[in-house]
Structure formats: C-alpha cells, structure tokens
Amino acid sequence: MKEWGKFTEITKAKGVWLTDSKGNKMIDGVASMWCNVWGHSNPQLVKSIQNQSKKLQHSSMFNLTNEPAEKLANTLVKISPGMHRVFYSDNGSSAMEISIKLALQYWKNIGNKKKTKIATLENGYHGDTFGAMSVGYVPEFFGKFKKQLFSTVQFPVPNKYRTPKKYTAANYEQYCLDKIEKRFAKNDDIAAFVMESGAQVAGGVIIYPKGFQKKISQLCKKFNILLVLDEIATGFGRLGSMFQYQEQKSNPDIVAYGKMLTGGYLTMAATLANKKIYDSFLGEFNEWKHLFHGHTYTGNPLAAAVSFENLQMYKKNNLIKKIQGKSKIFEKFYDEILDIDIVGDVRHKGMLMGIELVKDKKRKIPISPKKSINKIFFEVGKENGIYLRTLGNIVMLVPPLAISETELELLLKRTIKTITTAKSKVI
Ligand SMILES: Cc1ncc(COP(=O)(O)O)c(C=O)c1O
C-alpha cells in the first residue's frame, strides 16, 4: 500500500478508453478486471439499467422472484447445455462458495456420508473468500491464511513452459492424469473436482493442453465424482468460445459464471447445476434438504436486466464469431513480443494473452525486482496510454471483447513499447 501514494482517479470512460481526472486517456487493457465486454458507456446497456430502475431496483429473492432474474435464468439454462437451474449471487467468489456447498450437500442429500473431500488443481484461483481460497490455493496470495483454509486433495497441472526436468510436455500431462486416476481409485471419499474451465487465468494464463479437461471429466464420471467448473474468467467468450466446458468436451455437474455476465456494468454471478444436483435438494420441509444460502442482492433486477441485454447483444452481434477472427491479431504480434529479451513465454487463447517476464531467457528465471513489477508496468503503461495490470511476472492482456481491430493493434504495440521501456526498471 505504501508504495502507491495516490491512485489515478478514473472519472469517465467511453468504449475501451478510460479517462483520468487529469484528462489522460488509456486503453483499458484488462477490461476493468476482466469483465468488460462492449466497452464503457454502451448506450444499450445503460438504457437497460435505466429502464429497469424505473420499475424495480431491488427485491428480495427470499420467497419472491422478479421478472429480469427469471428471464435471465431461462436464457442461461438455454445457452448452457446440461444445466438445469440457476442460483444467483453477486460476485465470482460467492458463486464458487455456492458451487462447493451444492457439491458437498448433494452427497449428504442422497445419503452418502463418505464423499466429503474436494479435489483441485495446484495453482488454481477461484476467488478471495475462505472456501474459494481453499479450493484455489495460490501460495503468494493465500499463504498467510493457510492454517484457516480447509484442506483439499491437490493435483499438479501441466504447464508447457515449465515442465519439470526429465519430462516432456506430453508425458507430464499423462503423469498428472495418472496421479488423478490413482487417487480416485484408491478411496471414494472425493465429493467433487473443482477447476477453472479451459485455463488457469490468475495463476499465470496456464492454458490446458487439448483433451486435459475432457480426460478429467471422464475420470470424474468413471469414479462417481462431481465436476465443478469455474467459467468466471474464461466463459462468455474470453477464450474464444461461449463456454469452455463445451469446447473442452467436458460434462460438469455445476458451473459458475461471473465477470462478463453483466457486460461489466453491475455485479452479478450465477451458479448453474444439472438436474441430478437440483433434484437432490427437493424434499419435504422436515427433511432439511434445501440449501441454506442467500445474499442480500441475490437476483438483483438491475444486474439481471443488464445481463439479459448483454446476452441478447452477444447473439445479435454474433460476438463469438467476431472474437474468433479478432483473436488472430494477437498472433500477428506473437513473434515480436517473444523476441524481447525479458520475455520468456507468450501464451494466448481467444482474447487473453499472458506474457511471462524472465531475467534469464535460457534458464527461465523469473524477474524478481525489489519494487513491484505491477507498479512499474502500471506507470510506464499509463505513460504509453494503456492500462495494464500484471500478476507476478506475467503481463496480462485481457481487453474488452468488442475492442476494434485498430484499438487491439494499438494496445499490442503499446504493450511492446511498455515492456521494452520498463525493462531497465524491472531487471
Ligand atoms: C477463475 C476465477 N474464479 C473466481 C473469481 C472470483 O471472482 P470475484 O472477483 O468476482 O469474486 C475470479 C476472479 O478473478 C476468477 O478469475
């Protein structure tokens, strides 16, 4: 906190451009924490909030419902194959807490007392609340709370750039899968496998090898373990398809959505469950099978209205198809970025790029300056007219999905300039 002094104050934003109180303009290179879809101040989205705000701004979802929440739930179920019902919350971490509770209680509801453990992948990230921290343990973020977190059964994740010595990328992936299978076979105490869908984002843009998620899904089915997929950062087109679970040919029992669900305008998240899970919560009142969970702003009508409009716009504008074309612009700059002497690896999928900085390219030693890389990149980025946020030694490019091709090229060129300029400050 001390190193930051005053923060840059953003006073307005239009499209992909953020303007600060001094009139400086920056391209929003992180889609306002990975949630912005259409750019800022989009008239259609703003109008949907205004219109809804004239009718109903908030109403409890305890014993009640509201039209926007109903409409949105129907749409979400329609576009999410295999899913049956929606449970709303107001941020991704809560959506994950709900996912974990649904998965654990499912086994209790059907009378299975043995399945009480959660399996996870190392280096995963699912949010900052205690349950979410427990299933997504990243040592740098959560180390101080380790004693308070519940234990999980963790498995390694293949990272092509950092495959341990004596393995190839392919046989290390197999090693990870074998480890999972052996543990699943040993004891049937695992209730659910929780993982990010398609890629680990906060963990450094670790894109899973093709087939990895599918194989985990198959192992879950084989050993009667629920699969919980976190689509909060990767869903709604970030990795180039609407939902990664479909692209990865995996069959989750529970999925969590957040971030881009509202287009980045209001706060809302959703946990979807298949029929098997939903039905297990149906019982007589005195059977106590219902889920004791709810938040004040669950199913907020304003957030639901803007989410519904956002999803209509995806369809009308054929956004996913457009992203697939635009994604190729990242590839155009790939070699140029990799050529920078402090860049060790560049990982890209859809509208997401992670640029791993190293001080020794050959030996892949991450840069570890005394000052924070994040602050240096923020400041140099700002001078170059872009808003960047790094995670550890990874420069993250996560622009609003509807960024124009020209703006995306500008963002990439300015990122290259920023890395080159910041180089002497971080080494
Ligand atoms: C994969 C994933 N899950 C969950 C979360 C938590 O979402 P929120 O910040 O809305 O609580 C994040 C946030 O970055 C995330 O990347």
PDBQT file of the ligand as one rigid body, heavy atoms in Angstrom, charges set to zero:
ROOT
HETATM    1  C1  LIG A 501     -11.479 -18.049 -12.274  1.00  0.00    +0.000 C 
HETATM    2  C2  LIG A 501     -11.987 -17.102 -11.246  1.00  0.00    +0.000 A 
HETATM    3  N1  LIG A 501     -12.901 -17.525 -10.359  1.00  0.00    +0.000 NA
HETATM    4  C3  LIG A 501     -13.401 -16.703  -9.429  1.00  0.00    +0.000 A 
HETATM    5  C4  LIG A 501     -13.002 -15.395  -9.329  1.00  0.00    +0.000 A 
HETATM    6  C5  LIG A 501     -13.564 -14.505  -8.265  1.00  0.00    +0.000 C 
HETATM    7  O1  LIG A 501     -14.434 -13.583  -8.788  1.00  0.00    +0.000 OA
HETATM    8  P1  LIG A 501     -14.771 -12.220  -7.979  1.00  0.00    +0.000 P 
HETATM    9  O2  LIG A 501     -13.549 -11.379  -8.052  1.00  0.00    +0.000 OA
HETATM   10  O3  LIG A 501     -15.937 -11.656  -8.721  1.00  0.00    +0.000 OA
HETATM   11  O4  LIG A 501     -15.108 -12.613  -6.591  1.00  0.00    +0.000 OA
HETATM   12  C6  LIG A 501     -12.057 -14.917 -10.241  1.00  0.00    +0.000 A 
HETATM   13  C7  LIG A 501     -11.611 -13.514 -10.172  1.00  0.00    +0.000 C 
HETATM   14  O5  LIG A 501     -10.676 -13.089 -10.797  1.00  0.00    +0.000 OA
HETATM   15  C8  LIG A 501     -11.520 -15.793 -11.207  1.00  0.00    +0.000 A 
HETATM   16  O6  LIG A 501     -10.582 -15.395 -12.080  1.00  0.00    +0.000 OA
ENDROOT
TORSDOF 0
